Amino acid sequence: MNTAREGKLEYYSRSYELAGGNRLELGKRTLIMGILNATPDSFSDGGKFNEAEAAASRAVEMVAEGADIIDIGGESTRPGFVPVDAEEELRRVIPVIQAVRAALPHIAISIDTYKAKTARHALEAGATIINDIWGLKFDADMAVAAAEYGCPVILTHNRTNPVYLAADFVEDVIADLKESIEIATHAGVKEEQIWLDPGLGFAKTYEQNMELLGRLAELHALGYPVLLGTSRKSFIRQTLELPREELVEGTAATTALGIAQGCQIVRVHDVRANKRTATMSDAITYPRYS
């Protein structure tokens, strides 16, 4: 771990040698994860990149804008989404993963899924990270798959019952994440492969999202890298009273706030703007290297 300066947050250093010769470094600057939805119904860009060629072109563009990771998903998780089975999800994502891998041989690719079957096939096709919005709690085989492939796994806070019993709801969020961590380590996932996502926008009210956004340092204190995924989400739209396509500045504000509280990866649609925001935030918060 590196301490930015006396009394400030510590930034967890991790070095990952991923499949295919891909490499990621955490602890020197914020990593940018660019969102690539291979779906017809995602809330922000549904239908735009569900063809492999268009998806690969968008991935190349995001990398040019500063993305370190391309996050590919084949099932929308917007409010009221219609679930799809693993076969349909695979039909959507595998050609996209293969096309992105061919176009960008050395980029890290995460598969946004909560199904172990999809994760396994995606990792075989060229993905190198699992991004599970159910924190390994939906599919009992997901933790086993993550352990077998030895890849980083993102554990997102989520729950089917959004009723929090603790007097302080953030205590419940932390307890839920600790359960996901226990599932992962019990299956054999190494501690250094675990990343946490507070799950902004999942099973939380507007007020809870806003409170959690201001208390991300408490998740960072658990000792794992924290990924922040707020891009174009409804609580930003509700705050600014703007349509989704005009939420770039609102998302960038959450990026800066998250980095100031120890978040080390941000998952975004608008890569260029958030890369610039992260670069400025990093110059203030990260340790100086000689």
N, C-alpha and C positions, 0 to 999 in steps of 0.2 A: 504494500500500500504506500502511496505517496501523499504527504500532507501538503496542501497548497500553501498554507502559511499558518503560523501559530494560532490555535483556537478555531481554525476553519475546518471544513469537511475534509475527509480523506477520500482519495480516488483510487479505487481498487484496480490494480494492474493485473491484466490477464493477457496471455499470449496463446493464440489458438492456431494450430496447424491443422487445417481442415482437409477433408477429402479433395483429391484433385490438385493438391499443391497450393490451395488457397490459404491465405494467412490473414488473421485479424489481430489487431493490437488494441487493448483497452487500457486506459490510464494516462494517455498522453493528450488526447483530445476527444471531443464528443464524436461518436460515430453516427452517421446518418443512414437510416433505413428507408428506402424509397418504396412506396406502396404500388403494387401492380396487381390489379384485380382482374382475373380471368373469369368474370361473371357477367351475366346479362342484367343483374339487378342490384349491384352495390350502390349505396346511397349517393356516392360522389361521382364515380366514373364507370358505373355499370355499362357494359356493352362496348366500351371504347377499345379495350385491349384483350378481348377474348379470342382473337385470331392470333396465332403464334407469331406471324411476321410483324404485325403491328405491335404486339407485346414486346418482342425483342427490340424493335426500334425505339420504343419508349424506354426500355431498360438502358439502352446505350445512351439515350438522351439524359436520363437521370444520373448515370455515372459521370457523364461530362459535367453535370451541374453540381456534383459533389457527393453522390450516394456511395456508401461503402458496402451496403447490403441491399439486395433486391428481395422484397417480401412478396411472394406469389400466393394468392388464395383463389380457390374455386367455389367458395360458398359465401354469399353475403351474410354478414352478421348484424345488419342494420335492424332497428326495431321492426318487428313484424315480418322478419325474413322467413322464407319458405325453405326448410332444410332439404338437402339433397343427399342421396346415398353415396357411398364411397365410389361406386362405379361411375356415376355421373361426375363426381368431383375429379376423379382421375382422368376422365375423358377431357375435362377442361384444362387441368393443370399440367399434365405430363408433356404435351406438345409445347406448351409455353416454357416449361423448365428446360426442355431440350434445346429450344430455340435460343433462349437467353444464355444457356451454358455455351452453346456454339459461338454466339456473338461475343460473349464475355467470359473467356476461359478461366480467368483468375478472380472473378467477383464472388463474394459470398452470397448464397441464395438461401433464404428461409422459406419454408413451406408453412403457410398459415392454415392449419387444420387441427381438429380435435379427434381425428380418427386415425388409429394406428395403421390400418391398411393403407390409407392415403400417404401417411408419413413414410412408411417403408418404401413404397414404390417411388415416391418423390425423391428420397435420399438415393435410391439406386439410379434415378434419372439425372442426378446432378445437384440436388439441393444439399445443403450442408448444415442447416440449423432447423430445429423444430420450433414453431411458434403456436402454442396451444392456448386458445382463449378460455379453456375450462381448467387450466392448471393441473392437467393429468387426471381430473376427476370424472370425465365423461366416459372415457374408454380405458378400462383397466390394463389393456395391453400397451398403452402409449408409453408409460414409464419404462417398460421392458424394452420397447423399440429404441427409445432414447439411450438407454444403457448399452444395448447391443451395438449401436452405431457409434457410440462415444462422441456424440455431437452436442454442441450447446443446445439447451432447451429453455424456452421462455415460458415461465409460469405466470399466467395472467389471473388476476383476481376476478372471480365471477361467482355467482350463485343463483340457484333456481328460485329461492325464496329471499326476496330483497328486504326482509325484516331483520333488523339488527337489534340484538338484545342487550348488548353492553351499553352502559351509560354513555360511553364515548364510542361512536361507531367505528372509528379508526382502529380501536382495539380489536374489533371483530375482523376487520380487513386484514390486520396483521396476523391474527390467529388463523384465518383461512389460508393465508399464504404459507404459514408455517406447516399447515396440514399438507399442502402441495409439496413443500420441500421434503417433508417426511416420506411422502409417497415416492418421490424421485430417489432419494438416497436409499430407501429400503429396497428399491428395484436395482440398485447398483449404479445410479447416475453419480458421477463425481461432483463434489461440492463446487469445484471451479467451473463446471459446465452449466451451472444454474444461473439464469438471469430472472429477475422479477419484473412484472408489469402491474402497476396498481389497478389497471382495468377501468380507467376513466371512461364513463359512458356505459358501463355494464352494471346492471342491477343497483343503480344509485340514482337518487334524486338530484335535481339541479343543485340544491344546497349542499348535498353530500359530495358531489363532484367538486364543487368550489372549495369546500373545506379540505378535502383530501389533496387537492392541487396545492394548497398552501402548507401542507404537512408532509411533503414527500421525503423530507430529511429523515423522518421516523422510519420509513421503509429502507432508505439507504443505510441506516444504522444497523439493519439486520445482517449486513456483511456481504451482500451480493450486489453485482451490478444491476442497476435499475433502468429499464426501458420505459420511456414515456410515449404514449400513443394518444394524442389529443386532436390530431389533424381534422379540421373541419367538423368537429363533433357538435352535437346539438346544444350543449351548454354554452359553447362559444357563440353560436348563432343566436341563442336566446339572450345572451348578454348584450351583443352588439346590434341585435335586431336587423340582421342582414342575411341575404341568401347565401347558400353554401359556397358559391363561387367567389364570394367577396370576404372570405374569412382568413385570408393569408396573414394579415397583420395580427389578428387575434390568435391564430395558431402560433405565430412567431413569438408573441408575448409569453405564451405558456412554455415554449421551448426555452426561452431565456430564464424564466422562473424555475423550470425544472432543473436546468444545468446548475443554477445557483444553489440548488438543494441536493446536488449530488447525482442527478440522473446522467448516465453516461452514453445512452443510445436514445435517439428520438426517431419515431416512426411517422413519416409525413408523406403527403401527396406533393406538396410544393417544395421540391428539393432545393432549388437555388436560394429562395428566400430564407429557408430555415438553415441552410449551410452558412449563409452569411451571418445570420443571427448567432449560430453556434460558434463561429469563428471569433466574433466579438466577445461573446460570453466567455469562451475559453481563455481569451487573452486576459480576462479579469480574474477568473476563478481557478484556472489550472496552475500547477507549479511551473516555475521557469526552469528550463533545462539549459545548461551551459554547453 
